[in-house]
Amino acid sequence: MTDSGASRSFSAFRPAPVLFLALLLCLFVPLSAGAQNVTGLFHQWLKNDLWPEARSRGISSETFNTAFAGVTPNLDLPDLVMPGESAPRGQKQHQAEFRAPGAYFDHIGGVVSGGRRLAGLHAGTLAAIEQRYGVPRGIVLAIWGRESGFGNASIPHNAFEVLGTKAFFATRKEMFRQEVLAALEMVESHGVSPQTMRSSWAGALGQPQFLPTSYLKYAVDFDGDGRADIWNSVPDTLASIANYLASHGWVRGRDWGFEVVVPRELSCTLVGPDQGRRIADWESLGIRRVGGKPFPEHEMRGEGYLMMPAGRYGPAFLVTPNFYVLKDYNESDLYALFVGHGGDRIMYGNIAIEAPWQQVDRFNRGEIAALQHGLVRRGYDVGSVDGLVGFKTRRAVGLWQESTGRAPTCFPERELMGVLQ
C-alpha cells in the first residue's frame, strides 16, 4: 500500500475521529516538551503505520478507533527504547534467577491451599477438562493460581495501552506489533470488548495470562455461551489452560517429573533436555527417587532429563517431556517446577521437596552476562548471553570447573566471577 493509500484508509475515522482528537489534545495537555513529542509520535505511528496494516487484515475503523480511544503511551513500562536512544532504560531485575532459587517457592502454600479448595468446587468441570485434554487437574489449578491467584489478582492495565506502547517503543517491537494486531482481531472477530481487555504490564490477558496470539490459538469456550471469556468464566479459563498445554505436546498419562538423589560421582554437567535417557538408564547410573520410592513402572521406558536448578546447591529432579511443556507456558525452570510440584501437592497432599535449597551467592543480570561472556571466550556454550542462569549456563560452569580441577557445582559462585569475567 502506498503512502497516499494509507492516508486515504485512515479517513475512515471521520464518523468517530477519536484518534484525530487525541492527537490534537496531546498538543494542549500540560506535559513536558519531551512527553508531548513522544505522544505525538505515537499517534502519528498509529495513524500512518499500524492502522493501514490493521485495515489490510480486516479490522474496521470502528474497532480500531474504539480500541485506541484515549490511549497514550505508558512510559513507565519496562524495556522501552525512547526516540533518539539506542538501548532500553535501566530496569531493576526481579526475575527469580537473581536470588536464591528456593525463594521462588516461598508462596506456594497459598496456591496449594486455594487449589485444593477449588478442586472440590469445580470437580465436574475439571473432570471433563481432564478427560478431553489429558492434563491433570492439579497442573491446571496450579497454573491458574500462579498466574492470577485463581482470578483474584489485580490485572491493572489497558491492553491496548500496553501493547501499543510496546509495539512502538519496546526492544521487541515486531513481536508486540503482532500481539496488538491479534488483540484487534479479538475485538473484531471474537466478540471481546476493548473495555474488558485488562492486561499485565507485559500485555498478558485475563486469568490464564495469555498474550493475544495465544488467545486466538488456544482460548476455549467451555461453558457454551458462544465466547471464550478468560476474564470472567472459570470453565473457559481452566479449559484454555489445558488446551494450551495439550496443544504444546502434553503427553497423556506421563508425570512431569520426580525429585531424585544424584550420586556425588555422577557429574552435574549431565543436565539438560538435550541429554535425555530412559529413566531406567538413569537409574542404572545410580540415580534414585527420594525416599526410596520406586519410579512408576510405566515411566521406566520413557525418556527423562536431569534437572538441577541450583546445581549442587539444591534438589535434583528427573523430568519428563511434560516438564518442558510447562516451560512453554513460561520459559523458566523454576516456574515449571513450581507448577509441577504445586500440582502434586494439590492432588496428593503435602509432598515436600526433600533436599534443601542451600544459600547461594546473589548476582545481578549484568554480572551473569559478564560470566557468560567469559565462558563463551573459553569455548563453552551458554545458549545466549542474556544474564539468565539457564541450564546451558549452569552446565558450562560445571564443565569449566571440571576442566580446572575444581569440584563441579554447576552454579555461579562469587569466586568464579573474578576468574571468568
N, C-alpha and C positions, 0 to 999 in steps of 0.2 A: 504494500500500500504506500502510495506517495505521501509526501507531507501535506499536499493540498487535500488529498483524500482523508487523511487523518483529521484535518481541520474541519472538513465537512461532516465527518462522522460525529464529532463532538457537538455539532449544532443540534443534535437530537436532545440536548439538555434544555432547550428553551422552555418547554412546558413546566419544568421544575428546576430552575437554574441554581441549585444549592451550591454546586462546586464553584460556579461563577461568583456567587455572593460571598462564599467563603474566601475566595481569592481576593475579593475587594476588601472584605472585613479585615483580613490579615494585615492590610496596609494601614489600618486605623487603630487596631488594638495596641495599647501601650506596651509593646515588647521592646527589647533591645534591638539595635540595628541588625546584629548577627542573627537573632532569632527570627526577625521579620524576613530576612533574606532566605534563611533555611526554609521557613514555612512557605514563602513564595515559590521557591524552587520545587518544593514537594508538590504543591498544587499544579505547577506547570507540568511536572512529571506525570501526575495523574491524568491531566488533560491531553497531553501530547504523546505520551508513551504507553501508559497502562491501558487507558480507555480504548485506543484503536485495537490492541490485541484482544481485550475482553470482548469487544464488539465482534471481532472476527471469530470468536469462539461461541457466539450465540447469546452473549449476555446483553440484556436490554438496557436502554438508558435508564429506565425506571429503577431496575435492580442496582445498577452501578451508582446512580445518584443517591438512592436511599442508603446504600451500604456506607458511602463516604460522607454522608451529611454530617457536618460539624466536626469532621475528623481533621486533626492537625498532628504533625509528627510528635512522638513521645521521645524526647531526647534523653530521658532517664534510663532507657533500656540499655542493656549491655551490648558490647561488640558492635558498636556503631562507628563508622568512619565518616567524620564530618567533611563537608566540601573543603578542598584545599589541604586536607590532611592525608597522610599515606598509611596510617596504622590506626587501629581502634584505640579509643581512650582506655587507660588502665582500669581494670576491674579487679576487685578483691576476689580471690578464688575461694569458693565454698564447697567444691566438689569433695566427695569422700576421700579421694586419693591423697589429699593434703593433710590428713590426720590419721590417727591410728585406725586401721580398717575395722576393728571391733566396735568403734564408736558408731558406725553405721547402724548397728543393731540396738542402740540404746532404747528406741521407742517401739520395738517390735511387739511388746506386750499389748499395746493398745490395738494394734492390727489383729493380733491373735484373739483377744477377748471380743472385739467387735465382730470378727469373722465368725466365731462360734455362735454368737447370738443370732447373727443374720443367716447363718446356715440353717437354723431351725425355722426362722421366719419365712425364708424363701425356698424351703426344701423342694417343693414341687417344681418351681421354675428351674432351680439348679439341677434337679434330676433330669429334666427334659433337655437342658443345655448340654449336660454331660453325655447324654445318650446321642444327641445329634452331632456334637463336635469332638467327643472323646477326650476333652480336657477335664481333669479332676476339679471338682467344685472348690476344693481348698486353694488351688492355684488361682482360680478366677477371683475368689474372695480376697486373697492376699494382694493381688494387683489392684483391685477396687479400693481396698483400704490404703494401700501405699500411695496410689495416685491421687486420691481425692478424699481420704478419710471417710469412705463409704458415702460420698456425696455431700459431706458436711463442710469440706474445706472451702474457703473463700476463693472464688475464681474472679479476680477483680477487674480484668481489662476488657476493653472493647477489642474484639478480634481484628477488626479492620484497621484500627489504630496501630496495633502491634504489628500485624502482617504487612501493612502498607509501609510503616516506618522501616521495618527490616528489609523489605524489598527495595527500598530506595537507598538506605544508609548502611545496611549490615555487611559484614565481611562475606557472607554467603548470599549475595543479592539474588542470584538466579534461583537458588533453592526457594527462597521466600517469595520470589515472583510467582513461581508455580503454585505455592501454597495460597497466595492471595487470590489467584485466578481460580483455584479449586474452591476457595471459600465463596466466591461469587457464584460458581456453579451450584453450590449447596443452596444458595438463596434462589437462583433462577429455576432450577430443575428438581429440587428435593424438598421444597416447602419449608425451608428453615428461615425463620425471621431474623434479620440482622440484629434486632434488639435482644434476642436471646443468645446471640453468639458471644458468650463471655469466654475469655481465654486466660492462660497464664502469660507471664512476661515473654515466654518463648513461642506463643501462638498456639499452644496445645488446648484443645477444646473439651469441655464437658467432664463428666465423671471418669471416663477412661483416659482422658488427656490425649486424644487423637489430634494429630495435625490434619488439616482439611483433606489432603490427598489420602490419608488413611481412612478418614470418614467415608469418602466416596468409594473406597475399595472394600471396607470391612464392617461398616456400621450396619446393624441388623434391626429390622422392625420385628421384634419378637413378641410384642403384646398385641399385634394385629390391628393397630389403629391407622395403618397406612403411612406411617412416617417413622424413621429411625431417630428417636429422641434420646440422645446420650446426655442431656442435661437433666431431664425430669423423670424418665422411665427406668426403673430398676431392671425389668426384663430386657429392655433394649440395651442397657449398659452392660449387663452381665453377658448376654449373648454376643455382643460386639467384641468384648474382650476375648471370649472363647473362639470366635470366628477368626480374629486376628491371629491367634496362636495356631489354630488348625491350618490356616492358610499359609503360615510360615513353616509348616512341616512338623507340627507336634505329632509324635508317634504314640498312637493309642496303645495303652497297656504297659508302656515303659515308665519308670520313675524318672525323676530329674537328676538324682544323684544320691550319694551316701558319704557320710563322714568316715574317714579311714585313718589308719595309723601307717605311716611310711617309715620303713626301717632307715636308720641313720646311714647305712651303707648304700642306700638307693638314692641316686642323685636327684635333687630338686629340679635339675635342668630338664627333666623328662616331662615338664608341664606343657600344656597347650593342646588345642584342638587339632593341631597338625601332627600329633604324635600318639594317635589313638591305638589301642589294642583291645582285644576281647577282655572283658572283666576277668574271665578265667585266667588269662595270661598275666594280668596284673597281680592276681592272687598268687600265681606261681613265682612271681618276683618277690613275694614276701609281704605285699600289701594286705592288710586285714581290715575288716569293718570294725568300728569301735564297739566296745562292749562284748566282743566275742560273738556277735550275731553273724550268721552266715549271710552272704548275698543271696537274694531270691534266685531260685533255680532258673527261672525264665530269663534272668538278666545275664547269666554267666556267658552265654553265647553272643551277647550284644557288645558293641563297641563302647568303650569308656575312655575318659580322658582325665589325666591327673590335673587337679586344680588346687593351687596353694596361694590364696590371695594375699597372704602376708609372708610368703616364703616359709622359712623355718621358724618364723616368729608367730605362727598361728596355726589353726587347724588346717587339715588337708582333706580333700574330697576326691572321689571318683565320680565324675559327672557323665551324663548320657547326652545324646544329641538334643534331648528336650531342654537341657540347661541352656544351650545356645539358641534355642527358640525363644527362651525367656530373655536372653540378651538382645534379640531382635526388637523386643519391646522397649528396652532401654539399654544402651550399649555400655554396660558396667557389670563386671563380675560380681561386685558386691550387691547390686540390685537383684541380679538373678538368684544369688544365694539367699538374699532376704526373702524373696518371693517363694522360692522352693522350700526353705526351712519354715517360713511362716505358714505356708500351705500345709505342711506336715503337722505342725502344731495345732492348726485349726481342726484338722481331721482326726488326729491320733493322740492328742494330749500333749503334755509339757515335755517334749523331747528336747533335751538341751544339746547344744554344741559342746562336746565334752572337752576338747583341747582348749586351753586358754588362749586368748588374744594377748600376746605379750606387748610390753611397751616398745614402741619403735620411734626412731628419730622423725621429726616433722620437717617437711620441706615445703617451699613454695613452688609454683609451677616453673618459674624461671630456673630454679636450681635443678629440678628434674630434667628440664630441657638441656641444660649445660652438661649434666651427667650423660644424657643420651647422645649428645654431640661427641663427647669423649669416647663413648663406646663405639659409635659409628666410625670415628677416626681409626680405631683399632680393629675394624673389620667385623664388628658384631651387628646383627640385625635387631633393631629395636622396634621395627614396624614403621613408625613415623616419629619424628622429633616433635612431640606435641605437649611435653610436660606432664603426661599422664603415665602412671605406673601400670601399664598393661602387661599381659603375660609375656610378650616378647622382650620387654624391658627387664622384667624380673628374671627371665631365663638368661638374657645377655649378661646381667650382673653375675649370676651364678657361674656361667661359662668363663667369664673373666676371672672370677675368684678362683676357680679350679686351675686356670692356666697360670696363675701366680702363686700357687701353692697354698692358698687360703681355703678354709673350710667353707663350702658354698652355702650361703643363706638365701640366695635368690630374692633379695630385697635391698633397696637402697639404704645405705648407712652413712652417717656423717663422716666417718673416717675415710670412706671411699671418695667423697667429693673432691678433696684436695688432690687425690692421686689421679682421678679420671677427668677432671674438668680441663 
